[in-house]
Amino acid sequence: MDPNQLDWTKLGGLVPAIVQDQRNGRLLMLAFMNRKAFEKTVETKLATFWSRSRQKLWCKGETSGNYLEVKSIHTDCDADSILLLVEPRGPACHLGTKSCFFPDNFFSGLEFLGYLADLIKQRKAEMPQDSYTTELFEGGMTRIAKKLGEEAVEVVVSAGEDKQRSVEETADLLYHLLVFLQERGISLREVIGELERRHSPS
């Protein structure tokens, strides 16, 4: 994005920069950019801001290592604020939480699916004992695919039972589907991207 497309006049050379996790939609933080911070962000693909208190540029993560890897930059309709879609390399908040706006146990809308996918990925990396998820990964794709098929059948069977039963069985199916996707090396974002390709307005 060309910095000349932005209106730098309204806040004395600054624009608000909203930061959002592109993987699950979580709002992470709000900071400010001047032209140099914007240009540095574009150049390095790491979110860089202007500190109003210290009167200097700062790259998020330069001391903590919790960088914000910028995937795309968008402007609002008035071109006086921007949205950064990022992949965070650790907590975004200086208090140690993922977001400056919410505690880590708060989820908005479908955001929990992204959290669950990340948790399953972590389980596969760590393989903790006494974990059902570990047990599935130890069984390999044969075990995982078998359980996924069983849960799909349970959802179909629940069509003749009460509504809550369908809710419970669908939850089981979604969990096992996320395990299957992790074993296949497919991200939830890839699946959503395919749905967007099929169903987004032309």
N, CA and C atoms as a LAMMPS dump frame, in Angstrom:
ITEM: TIMESTEP
0
ITEM: NUMBER OF ATOMS
606
ITEM: BOX BOUNDS ff ff ff
-5.0000000000000000e+02 5.0000000000000000e+02
-5.0000000000000000e+02 5.0000000000000000e+02
-5.0000000000000000e+02 5.0000000000000000e+02
ITEM: ATOMS id mol type element x y z
1 1 1 N 0.843 -1.197 0
2 1 2 C 0 0 0
3 1 3 C 0.878 1.246 0
4 2 1 N 0.506 2.202 -0.818
5 2 2 C 1.238 3.466 -0.92
6 2 3 C 0.862 4.365 0.253
7 3 1 N 1.838 4.851 1.037
8 3 2 C 1.505 5.739 2.163
9 3 3 C 0.82 7.023 1.724
10 4 1 N 0.977 7.406 0.467
11 4 2 C 0.317 8.608 -0.03
12 4 3 C -1.197 8.433 -0.154
13 5 1 N -1.655 7.189 -0.061
14 5 2 C -3.094 6.925 -0.099
15 5 3 C -3.765 7.236 1.235
16 6 1 N -2.968 7.425 2.275
17 6 2 C -3.509 7.658 3.61
18 6 3 C -3.566 9.149 3.936
19 7 1 N -4.548 9.518 4.758
20 7 2 C -4.695 10.894 5.209
21 7 3 C -3.948 11.054 6.53
22 8 1 N -2.799 11.723 6.48
23 8 2 C -1.954 11.888 7.651
24 8 3 C -2.215 13.203 8.381
25 9 1 N -3.246 13.939 7.964
26 9 2 C -3.423 15.303 8.468
27 9 3 C -4.288 15.398 9.712
28 10 1 N -5.183 14.447 9.937
29 10 2 C -6.205 14.605 10.978
30 10 3 C -5.648 14.517 12.394
31 11 1 N -4.623 13.701 12.605
32 11 2 C -4.064 13.512 13.953
33 11 3 C -2.604 13.949 13.997
34 12 1 N -2.303 14.987 13.254
35 12 2 C -0.955 15.542 13.305
36 12 3 C 0.114 14.591 12.801
37 13 1 N -0.187 13.877 11.714
38 13 2 C 0.801 12.979 11.127
39 13 3 C 0.69 11.536 11.584
40 14 1 N -0.357 11.221 12.346
41 14 2 C -0.546 9.857 12.834
42 14 3 C -1.845 9.267 12.302
43 15 1 N -1.877 7.958 12.201
44 15 2 C -3.128 7.248 11.92
45 15 3 C -3.258 6.1 12.919
46 16 1 N -4.481 5.833 13.422
47 16 2 C -4.681 4.665 14.29
48 16 3 C -4.463 3.382 13.496
49 17 1 N -3.83 2.407 14.125
50 17 2 C -3.59 1.106 13.5
51 17 3 C -4.214 0.019 14.374
52 18 1 N -5.274 -0.587 13.884
53 18 2 C -5.935 -1.688 14.573
54 18 3 C -5.26 -2.976 14.132
55 19 1 N -4.963 -3.855 15.092
56 19 2 C -4.26 -5.097 14.786
57 19 3 C -5.182 -6.273 15.079
58 20 1 N -5.313 -7.168 14.089
59 20 2 C -6.221 -8.311 14.2
60 20 3 C -5.488 -9.585 13.79
61 21 1 N -5.702 -10.645 14.543
62 21 2 C -5.132 -11.95 14.221
63 21 3 C -5.875 -12.512 13.008
64 22 1 N -5.169 -12.71 11.911
65 22 2 C -5.841 -13.161 10.698
66 22 3 C -6.313 -14.607 10.785
67 23 1 N -5.774 -15.378 11.734
68 23 2 C -6.126 -16.781 11.833
69 23 3 C -7.495 -17.008 12.445
70 24 1 N -7.869 -16.156 13.399
71 24 2 C -9.132 -16.391 14.098
72 24 3 C -9.986 -15.143 14.29
73 25 1 N -9.487 -13.99 13.807
74 25 2 C -10.278 -12.765 13.883
75 25 3 C -10.173 -12.006 15.187
76 26 1 N -9.372 -12.469 16.144
77 26 2 C -9.277 -11.79 17.441
78 26 3 C -8.635 -10.417 17.292
79 27 1 N -9.285 -9.392 17.865
80 27 2 C -8.689 -8.062 17.913
81 27 3 C -7.587 -8.07 18.955
82 28 1 N -6.4 -7.63 18.567
83 28 2 C -5.238 -7.752 19.435
84 28 3 C -4.869 -6.462 20.137
85 29 1 N -4.818 -5.361 19.417
86 29 2 C -4.347 -4.116 20.019
87 29 3 C -4.646 -2.938 19.107
88 30 1 N -4.456 -1.744 19.651
89 30 2 C -4.554 -0.497 18.898
90 30 3 C -3.301 0.315 19.198
91 31 1 N -2.666 0.82 18.148
92 31 2 C -1.501 1.682 18.308
93 31 3 C -1.572 2.751 17.217
94 32 1 N -0.511 3.541 17.091
95 32 2 C -0.493 4.604 16.095
96 32 3 C 0.738 4.486 15.208
97 33 1 N 0.583 4.916 13.977
98 33 2 C 1.685 4.929 13.027
99 33 3 C 1.854 6.329 12.452
100 34 1 N 3.099 6.723 12.262
101 34 2 C 3.364 7.86 11.39
102 34 3 C 3.852 7.285 10.061
103 35 1 N 4.2 8.151 9.141
104 35 2 C 4.586 7.671 7.817
105 35 3 C 5.797 6.725 7.882
106 36 1 N 6.786 7.072 8.71
107 36 2 C 7.981 6.238 8.803
108 36 3 C 7.667 4.861 9.38
109 37 1 N 6.794 4.819 10.371
110 37 2 C 6.404 3.532 10.955
111 37 3 C 5.671 2.68 9.93
112 38 1 N 4.824 3.322 9.158
113 38 2 C 4.09 2.618 8.117
114 38 3 C 5.051 2.041 7.084
115 39 1 N 5.978 2.86 6.626
116 39 2 C 6.942 2.423 5.612
117 39 3 C 7.811 1.287 6.145
118 40 1 N 8.202 1.367 7.423
119 40 2 C 9.007 0.303 8.032
120 40 3 C 8.216 -0.99 8.114
121 41 1 N 6.937 -0.882 8.432
122 41 2 C 6.071 -2.056 8.489
123 41 3 C 5.98 -2.73 7.131
124 42 1 N 5.78 -1.93 6.093
125 42 2 C 5.688 -2.474 4.733
126 42 3 C 7.007 -3.134 4.338
127 43 1 N 8.116 -2.506 4.711
128 43 2 C 9.436 -3.002 4.328
129 43 3 C 9.785 -4.307 5.037
130 44 1 N 9.526 -4.386 6.352
131 44 2 C 9.976 -5.53 7.147
132 44 3 C 8.912 -6.605 7.325
133 45 1 N 7.663 -6.269 7.051
134 45 2 C 6.529 -7.157 7.304
135 45 3 C 6.359 -7.451 8.792
136 46 1 N 6.924 -6.587 9.647
137 46 2 C 6.735 -6.662 11.089
138 46 3 C 6.092 -5.357 11.546
139 47 1 N 5.034 -5.45 12.348
140 47 2 C 4.282 -4.257 12.755
141 47 3 C 5.18 -3.304 13.535
142 48 1 N 5.287 -2.097 13.045
143 48 2 C 6.101 -1.055 13.661
144 48 3 C 5.223 0.17 13.877
145 49 1 N 5.331 0.783 15.052
146 49 2 C 4.438 1.877 15.42
147 49 3 C 5.243 3.102 15.867
148 50 1 N 4.493 4.188 16.12
149 50 2 C 5.076 5.398 16.68
150 50 3 C 4.616 5.516 18.125
151 51 1 N 5.577 5.559 19.049
152 51 2 C 5.258 5.709 20.46
153 51 3 C 5.026 7.185 20.77
154 52 1 N 3.819 7.521 21.18
155 52 2 C 3.522 8.92 21.502
156 52 3 C 4.164 9.334 22.812
157 53 1 N 4.367 8.392 23.723
158 53 2 C 4.977 8.732 25.005
159 53 3 C 6.491 8.876 24.897
160 54 1 N 7.118 7.984 24.106
161 54 2 C 8.575 8.018 23.973
162 54 3 C 9.046 8.826 22.765
163 55 1 N 8.084 9.177 21.895
164 55 2 C 8.393 9.949 20.694
165 55 3 C 9.463 9.264 19.836
166 56 1 N 9.202 7.977 19.563
167 56 2 C 10.138 7.223 18.734
168 56 3 C 9.423 6.04 18.098
169 57 1 N 10.029 5.488 17.033
170 57 2 C 9.511 4.285 16.409
171 57 3 C 9.759 3.092 17.327
172 58 1 N 8.821 2.141 17.312
173 58 2 C 9.054 0.882 18.017
174 58 3 C 8.431 -0.274 17.252
175 59 1 N 9.224 -1.294 17.075
176 59 2 C 8.751 -2.515 16.431
177 59 3 C 8.192 -3.423 17.516
178 60 1 N 6.932 -3.774 17.4
179 60 2 C 6.311 -4.644 18.396
180 60 3 C 7.081 -5.954 18.483
181 61 1 N 7.591 -6.267 19.671
182 61 2 C 8.344 -7.493 19.869
183 61 3 C 9.847 -7.308 19.895
184 62 1 N 10.308 -6.071 19.712
185 62 2 C 11.759 -5.861 19.631
186 62 3 C 12.469 -6.191 20.942
187 63 1 N 11.775 -6.119 22.063
188 63 2 C 12.384 -6.506 23.338
189 63 3 C 11.854 -7.849 23.839
190 64 1 N 10.581 -8.152 23.583
191 64 2 C 9.968 -9.384 24.095
192 64 3 C 10.109 -10.567 23.147
193 65 1 N 10.319 -10.276 21.861
194 65 2 C 10.31 -11.343 20.863
195 65 3 C 8.919 -11.674 20.355
196 66 1 N 7.897 -10.994 20.881
197 66 2 C 6.508 -11.241 20.476
198 66 3 C 6.148 -10.368 19.268
199 67 1 N 6.764 -10.67 18.142
200 67 2 C 6.549 -9.881 16.936
201 67 3 C 5.155 -10.113 16.36
202 68 1 N 4.711 -9.164 15.557
203 68 2 C 3.458 -9.275 14.813
204 68 3 C 3.817 -9.326 13.334
205 69 1 N 3.714 -10.505 12.75
206 69 2 C 4.057 -10.68 11.338
207 69 3 C 2.869 -10.231 10.479
208 70 1 N 3.068 -9.183 9.703
209 70 2 C 1.983 -8.57 8.947
210 70 3 C 1.718 -9.357 7.666
211 71 1 N 0.474 -9.782 7.509
212 71 2 C 0.057 -10.524 6.32
213 71 3 C -0.612 -9.636 5.285
214 72 1 N -1.358 -8.638 5.751
215 72 2 C -1.98 -7.693 4.816
216 72 3 C -2.352 -6.418 5.558
217 73 1 N -2.471 -5.338 4.797
218 73 2 C -2.797 -4.023 5.353
219 73 3 C -4.011 -3.478 4.618
220 74 1 N -4.961 -2.939 5.376
221 74 2 C -6.191 -2.407 4.793
222 74 3 C -6.466 -1.025 5.379
223 75 1 N -7.139 -0.19 4.612
224 75 2 C -7.503 1.137 5.091
225 75 3 C -9.014 1.248 5.195
226 76 1 N -9.484 2.157 6.044
227 76 2 C -10.927 2.354 6.144
228 76 3 C -11.398 3.257 5.011
229 77 1 N -12.7 3.523 4.986
230 77 2 C -13.297 4.255 3.869
231 77 3 C -12.807 5.701 3.778
232 78 1 N -12.365 6.277 4.9
233 78 2 C -11.869 7.655 4.898
234 78 3 C -10.346 7.736 4.751
235 79 1 N -9.699 6.591 4.673
236 79 2 C -8.236 6.523 4.519
237 79 3 C -7.51 7.228 5.664
238 80 1 N -8.112 7.219 6.871
239 80 2 C -7.455 7.861 8.01
240 80 3 C -7.205 6.887 9.166
241 81 1 N -7.386 5.593 8.925
242 81 2 C -7.001 4.565 9.881
243 81 3 C -6.748 3.284 9.103
244 82 1 N -5.973 2.381 9.707
245 82 2 C -5.618 1.16 8.997
246 82 3 C -5.876 -0.06 9.872
247 83 1 N -6 -1.189 9.194
248 83 2 C -6.173 -2.482 9.845
249 83 3 C -5.031 -3.381 9.404
250 84 1 N -4.3 -3.921 10.368
251 84 2 C -3.235 -4.868 10.089
252 84 3 C -3.734 -6.274 10.4
253 85 1 N -3.711 -7.15 9.421
254 85 2 C -3.986 -8.56 9.664
255 85 3 C -2.652 -9.25 9.853
256 86 1 N -2.488 -9.888 11.01
257 86 2 C -1.166 -10.391 11.398
258 86 3 C -1.237 -11.838 11.874
259 87 1 N -0.06 -12.44 11.945
260 87 2 C 0.118 -13.679 12.688
261 87 3 C 1.044 -13.356 13.856
262 88 1 N 0.532 -13.349 15.074
263 88 2 C 1.361 -12.987 16.233
264 88 3 C 2.329 -14.1 16.613
265 89 1 N 3.515 -13.72 17.033
266 89 2 C 4.502 -14.68 17.53
267 89 3 C 4.571 -14.574 19.051
268 90 1 N 3.45 -14.769 19.676
269 90 2 C 3.368 -14.651 21.126
270 90 3 C 2.28 -13.674 21.514
271 91 1 N 2.146 -13.385 22.817
272 91 2 C 1.112 -12.47 23.29
273 91 3 C 1.285 -11.07 22.693
274 92 1 N 0.166 -10.434 22.36
275 92 2 C 0.224 -9.07 21.825
276 92 3 C 0.266 -8.028 22.941
277 93 1 N -0.311 -8.358 24.084
278 93 2 C -0.396 -7.397 25.185
279 93 3 C 0.835 -7.475 26.086
280 94 1 N 1.265 -6.33 26.593
281 94 2 C 2.429 -6.315 27.487
282 94 3 C 2.139 -6.995 28.823
283 95 1 N 0.853 -7.255 29.107
284 95 2 C 0.487 -7.969 30.331
285 95 3 C 0.56 -9.483 30.157
286 96 1 N 0.877 -9.916 28.945
287 96 2 C 1.049 -11.337 28.703
288 96 3 C -0.149 -12.047 28.116
289 97 1 N -1.228 -11.32 27.849
290 97 2 C -2.403 -11.924 27.224
291 97 3 C -2.308 -11.79 25.702
292 98 1 N -3.071 -12.617 25.009
293 98 2 C -3.031 -12.6 23.548
294 98 3 C -3.549 -11.281 22.997
295 99 1 N -4.497 -10.675 23.68
296 99 2 C -5.132 -9.443 23.225
297 99 3 C -5.114 -8.394 24.324
298 100 1 N -5.041 -7.133 23.924
299 100 2 C -5.156 -6.03 24.885
300 100 3 C -6.609 -5.785 25.288
301 101 1 N -7.551 -6.37 24.55
302 101 2 C -8.966 -6.096 24.769
303 101 3 C -9.678 -7.176 25.58
304 102 1 N -9.239 -8.42 25.475
305 102 2 C -9.97 -9.527 26.089
306 102 3 C -9.029 -10.418 26.889
307 103 1 N -9.539 -11.047 27.961
308 103 2 C -8.756 -12.11 28.596
309 103 3 C -8.683 -13.314 27.665
310 104 1 N -7.705 -14.176 27.882
311 104 2 C -7.493 -15.3 26.974
312 104 3 C -8.649 -16.294 26.966
313 105 1 N -9.48 -16.28 28.01
314 105 2 C -10.595 -17.228 28.063
315 105 3 C -11.898 -16.644 27.517
316 106 1 N -11.806 -15.484 26.852
317 106 2 C -12.987 -14.876 26.224
318 106 3 C -12.913 -15.113 24.727
319 107 1 N -14.034 -15.553 24.144
320 107 2 C -14.082 -15.809 22.71
321 107 3 C -15.325 -15.161 22.123
322 108 1 N -15.172 -14.579 20.957
323 108 2 C -16.27 -13.903 20.284
324 108 3 C -16.679 -14.697 19.051
325 109 1 N -17.964 -15.03 18.986
326 109 2 C -18.467 -15.722 17.799
327 109 3 C -17.768 -17.051 17.557
328 110 1 N -17.316 -17.255 16.324
329 110 2 C -16.686 -18.503 15.936
330 110 3 C -15.192 -18.538 16.255
331 111 1 N -14.709 -17.538 16.973
332 111 2 C -13.288 -17.463 17.293
333 111 3 C -12.803 -18.692 18.054
334 112 1 N -13.683 -19.319 18.821
335 112 2 C -13.27 -20.478 19.614
336 112 3 C -12.758 -21.613 18.734
337 113 1 N -13.285 -21.738 17.522
338 113 2 C -12.805 -22.791 16.627
339 113 3 C -11.326 -22.593 16.311
340 114 1 N -10.916 -21.338 16.099
341 114 2 C -9.511 -21.047 15.856
342 114 3 C -8.663 -21.388 17.061
343 115 1 N -9.177 -21.045 18.245
344 115 2 C -8.462 -21.38 19.483
345 115 3 C -8.313 -22.897 19.619
346 116 1 N -9.394 -23.635 19.345
347 116 2 C -9.352 -25.083 19.486
348 116 3 C -8.381 -25.696 18.487
349 117 1 N -8.362 -25.172 17.266
350 117 2 C -7.416 -25.663 16.257
351 117 3 C -5.978 -25.437 16.717
352 118 1 N -5.708 -24.272 17.312
353 118 2 C -4.361 -23.982 17.827
354 118 3 C -4.019 -24.912 18.993
355 119 1 N -4.994 -25.193 19.854
356 119 2 C -4.758 -26.073 20.995
357 119 3 C -4.424 -27.49 20.527
358 120 1 N -5.142 -27.958 19.517
359 120 2 C -4.876 -29.294 18.965
360 120 3 C -3.484 -29.339 18.337
361 121 1 N -3.105 -28.274 17.655
362 121 2 C -1.753 -28.182 17.083
363 121 3 C -0.696 -28.256 18.187
364 122 1 N -0.956 -27.573 19.296
365 122 2 C -0.034 -27.595 20.431
366 122 3 C 0.048 -28.989 21.047
367 123 1 N -1.104 -29.646 21.149
368 123 2 C -1.12 -31.007 21.7
369 123 3 C -0.278 -31.952 20.833
370 124 1 N -0.366 -31.789 19.529
371 124 2 C 0.408 -32.655 18.644
372 124 3 C 1.9 -32.402 18.811
373 125 1 N 2.276 -31.149 19.024
374 125 2 C 3.692 -30.814 19.191
375 125 3 C 4.231 -31.33 20.522
376 126 1 N 3.413 -31.27 21.576
377 126 2 C 3.883 -31.616 22.924
378 126 3 C 3.566 -33.055 23.321
379 127 1 N 2.494 -33.622 22.748
380 127 2 C 2.056 -34.984 23.039
381 127 3 C 2.024 -35.273 24.545
382 128 1 N 1.236 -34.506 25.317
383 128 2 C 1.178 -34.737 26.769
384 128 3 C 0.54 -36.086 27.1
385 129 1 N 1 -36.69 28.173
386 129 2 C 0.426 -37.963 28.608
387 129 3 C -0.993 -37.748 29.133
388 130 1 N -1.772 -38.822 29.12
389 130 2 C -3.146 -38.807 29.629
390 130 3 C -4.019 -37.809 28.875
391 131 1 N -3.726 -37.605 27.593
392 131 2 C -4.518 -36.713 26.74
393 131 3 C -5.178 -37.537 25.642
394 132 1 N -6.481 -37.363 25.483
395 132 2 C -7.196 -38.078 24.419
396 132 3 C -6.675 -37.655 23.052
397 133 1 N -6.349 -36.372 22.915
398 133 2 C -5.826 -35.889 21.641
399 133 3 C -4.497 -36.566 21.318
400 134 1 N -3.627 -36.711 22.314
401 134 2 C -2.369 -37.43 22.122
402 134 3 C -2.632 -38.863 21.667
403 135 1 N -3.611 -39.495 22.304
404 135 2 C -3.968 -40.874 21.95
405 135 3 C -4.379 -40.98 20.486
406 136 1 N -5.141 -39.997 20.017
407 136 2 C -5.551 -40.009 18.609
408 136 3 C -4.344 -39.874 17.687
409 137 1 N -3.457 -38.929 17.99
410 137 2 C -2.287 -38.726 17.128
411 137 3 C -1.354 -39.935 17.162
412 138 1 N -1.253 -40.589 18.309
413 138 2 C -0.422 -41.788 18.395
414 138 3 C -0.993 -42.915 17.528
415 139 1 N -2.309 -42.922 17.359
416 139 2 C -2.94 -43.936 16.518
417 139 3 C -2.807 -43.68 15.036
418 140 1 N -2.351 -42.48 14.683
419 140 2 C -2.134 -42.163 13.275
420 140 3 C -3.424 -41.906 12.518
421 141 1 N -3.287 -41.732 11.209
422 141 2 C -4.434 -41.366 10.382
423 141 3 C -5.519 -42.443 10.385
424 142 1 N -5.138 -43.701 10.48
425 142 2 C -6.151 -44.765 10.491
426 142 3 C -7.111 -44.584 11.662
427 143 1 N -6.552 -44.349 12.852
428 143 2 C -7.388 -44.141 14.045
429 143 3 C -8.194 -42.855 13.934
430 144 1 N -7.552 -41.801 13.486
431 144 2 C -8.211 -40.495 13.404
432 144 3 C -9.361 -40.528 12.409
433 145 1 N -9.127 -41.113 11.231
434 145 2 C -10.166 -41.179 10.198
435 145 3 C -11.336 -42.056 10.653
436 146 1 N -11.022 -43.15 11.342
437 146 2 C -12.079 -44.04 11.847
438 146 3 C -12.979 -43.296 12.836
439 147 1 N -12.363 -42.551 13.779
440 147 2 C -13.15 -41.807 14.757
441 147 3 C -13.972 -40.709 14.082
442 148 1 N -13.397 -40.068 13.083
443 148 2 C -14.134 -39.025 12.369
444 148 3 C -15.368 -39.612 11.698
445 149 1 N -15.203 -40.759 11.087
446 149 2 C -16.347 -41.415 10.448
447 149 3 C -17.414 -41.809 11.452
448 150 1 N -16.993 -42.325 12.599
449 150 2 C -17.946 -42.707 13.636
450 150 3 C -18.731 -41.495 14.131
451 151 1 N -18.039 -40.377 14.323
452 151 2 C -18.722 -39.178 14.815
453 151 3 C -19.686 -38.62 13.774
454 152 1 N -19.328 -38.726 12.488
455 152 2 C -20.236 -38.27 11.432
456 152 3 C -21.525 -39.089 11.441
457 153 1 N -21.383 -40.391 11.651
458 153 2 C -22.565 -41.258 11.729
459 153 3 C -23.426 -40.873 12.932
460 154 1 N -22.775 -40.568 14.069
461 154 2 C -23.506 -40.18 15.269
462 154 3 C -24.32 -38.897 15.04
463 155 1 N -23.786 -37.976 14.273
464 155 2 C -24.536 -36.756 13.95
465 155 3 C -25.779 -37.112 13.142
466 156 1 N -25.629 -37.983 12.162
467 156 2 C -26.77 -38.403 11.341
468 156 3 C -27.823 -39.081 12.203
469 157 1 N -27.395 -39.967 13.083
470 157 2 C -28.331 -40.678 13.961
471 157 3 C -29.078 -39.707 14.868
472 158 1 N -28.397 -38.647 15.296
473 158 2 C -29.013 -37.687 16.22
474 158 3 C -30.159 -36.91 15.584
475 159 1 N -30.3 -37.004 14.259
476 159 2 C -31.404 -36.314 13.59
477 159 3 C -32.755 -36.812 14.093
478 160 1 N -32.796 -38.035 14.595
479 160 2 C -34.044 -38.582 15.125
480 160 3 C -34.161 -38.452 16.627
481 161 1 N -33.235 -37.72 17.253
482 161 2 C -33.244 -37.554 18.706
483 161 3 C -33.479 -36.087 19.062
484 162 1 N -33.339 -35.747 20.329
485 162 2 C -33.623 -34.375 20.721
486 162 3 C -32.515 -33.435 20.235
487 163 1 N -32.798 -32.146 20.215
488 163 2 C -31.893 -31.14 19.671
489 163 3 C -30.55 -31.12 20.383
490 164 1 N -30.553 -31.213 21.712
491 164 2 C -29.308 -31.162 22.469
492 164 3 C -28.369 -32.288 22.071
493 165 1 N -28.942 -33.445 21.746
494 165 2 C -28.116 -34.57 21.309
495 165 3 C -27.374 -34.222 20.019
496 166 1 N -28.061 -33.531 19.112
497 166 2 C -27.417 -33.1 17.868
498 166 3 C -26.318 -32.08 18.145
499 167 1 N -26.554 -31.185 19.115
500 167 2 C -25.526 -30.208 19.495
501 167 3 C -24.28 -30.932 19.994
502 168 1 N -24.47 -31.902 20.876
503 168 2 C -23.347 -32.627 21.466
504 168 3 C -22.591 -33.434 20.42
505 169 1 N -23.315 -34.111 19.556
506 169 2 C -22.655 -34.932 18.534
507 169 3 C -21.933 -34.072 17.495
508 170 1 N -22.504 -32.915 17.184
509 170 2 C -21.835 -32.019 16.246
510 170 3 C -20.551 -31.454 16.841
511 171 1 N -20.576 -31.173 18.144
512 171 2 C -19.362 -30.724 18.824
513 171 3 C -18.279 -31.796 18.737
514 172 1 N -18.65 -33.053 18.963
515 172 2 C -17.687 -34.148 18.839
516 172 3 C -17.139 -34.23 17.415
517 173 1 N -18.011 -34.066 16.438
518 173 2 C -17.588 -34.142 15.035
519 173 3 C -16.61 -33.029 14.686
520 174 1 N -16.903 -31.806 15.131
521 174 2 C -16.018 -30.682 14.831
522 174 3 C -14.641 -30.885 15.454
523 175 1 N -14.609 -31.361 16.69
524 175 2 C -13.325 -31.619 17.342
525 175 3 C -12.518 -32.644 16.548
526 176 1 N -13.13 -33.755 16.206
527 176 2 C -12.406 -34.803 15.482
528 176 3 C -12.035 -34.347 14.069
529 177 1 N -12.834 -33.481 13.485
530 177 2 C -12.479 -32.932 12.178
531 177 3 C -11.229 -32.069 12.275
532 178 1 N -11.121 -31.278 13.346
533 178 2 C -9.933 -30.438 13.538
534 178 3 C -8.689 -31.294 13.769
535 179 1 N -8.839 -32.404 14.474
536 179 2 C -7.718 -33.327 14.647
537 179 3 C -7.312 -33.906 13.285
538 180 1 N -8.286 -34.291 12.496
539 180 2 C -8.024 -34.817 11.15
540 180 3 C -7.274 -33.792 10.3
541 181 1 N -7.73 -32.545 10.316
542 181 2 C -7.078 -31.501 9.526
543 181 3 C -5.634 -31.287 9.98
544 182 1 N -5.4 -31.317 11.295
545 182 2 C -4.038 -31.156 11.813
546 182 3 C -3.142 -32.29 11.345
547 183 1 N -3.649 -33.501 11.383
548 183 2 C -2.862 -34.646 10.934
549 183 3 C -2.556 -34.552 9.436
550 184 1 N -3.47 -33.984 8.677
551 184 2 C -3.278 -33.814 7.229
552 184 3 C -2.436 -32.591 6.892
553 185 1 N -2.15 -31.741 7.894
554 185 2 C -1.385 -30.531 7.622
555 185 3 C -2.195 -29.46 6.932
556 186 1 N -3.493 -29.445 7.182
557 186 2 C -4.409 -28.473 6.577
558 186 3 C -4.886 -27.522 7.661
559 187 1 N -4.754 -26.226 7.413
560 187 2 C -5.204 -25.239 8.398
561 187 3 C -6.687 -24.95 8.219
562 188 1 N -7.311 -24.517 9.298
563 188 2 C -8.714 -24.114 9.235
564 188 3 C -8.876 -22.954 8.264
565 189 1 N -7.865 -22.085 8.174
566 189 2 C -7.906 -20.946 7.259
567 189 3 C -7.981 -21.412 5.808
568 190 1 N -7.301 -22.504 5.473
569 190 2 C -7.363 -23.038 4.113
570 190 3 C -8.777 -23.508 3.767
571 191 1 N -9.415 -24.159 4.733
572 191 2 C -10.778 -24.657 4.498
573 191 3 C -11.74 -23.477 4.332
574 192 1 N -11.606 -22.472 5.192
575 192 2 C -12.453 -21.291 5.09
576 192 3 C -12.21 -20.582 3.766
577 193 1 N -10.944 -20.53 3.343
578 193 2 C -10.624 -19.913 2.06
579 193 3 C -11.309 -20.609 0.906
580 194 1 N -11.398 -21.935 0.955
581 194 2 C -12.086 -22.67 -0.097
582 194 3 C -13.583 -22.372 -0.08
583 195 1 N -14.165 -22.264 1.122
584 195 2 C -15.582 -21.907 1.219
585 195 3 C -15.821 -20.501 0.674
586 196 1 N -14.903 -19.59 0.99
587 196 2 C -15.024 -18.227 0.469
588 196 3 C -14.965 -18.216 -1.048
589 197 1 N -14.043 -19.024 -1.6
590 197 2 C -13.911 -19.082 -3.06
591 197 3 C -15.203 -19.565 -3.709
592 198 1 N -15.861 -20.52 -3.062
593 198 2 C -17.078 -21.102 -3.635
594 198 3 C -18.307 -20.198 -3.474
595 199 1 N -18.366 -19.478 -2.362
596 199 2 C -19.629 -18.84 -2.01
597 199 3 C -19.6 -17.324 -1.905
598 200 1 N -18.426 -16.695 -2.03
599 200 2 C -18.379 -15.238 -1.938
600 200 3 C -19.071 -14.613 -3.156
601 201 1 N -19.728 -13.433 -2.939
602 201 2 C -20.363 -12.754 -4.076
603 201 3 C -19.325 -12.424 -5.151
604 202 1 N -19.689 -12.596 -6.398
605 202 2 C -18.749 -12.337 -7.499
606 202 3 C -18.695 -10.841 -7.801
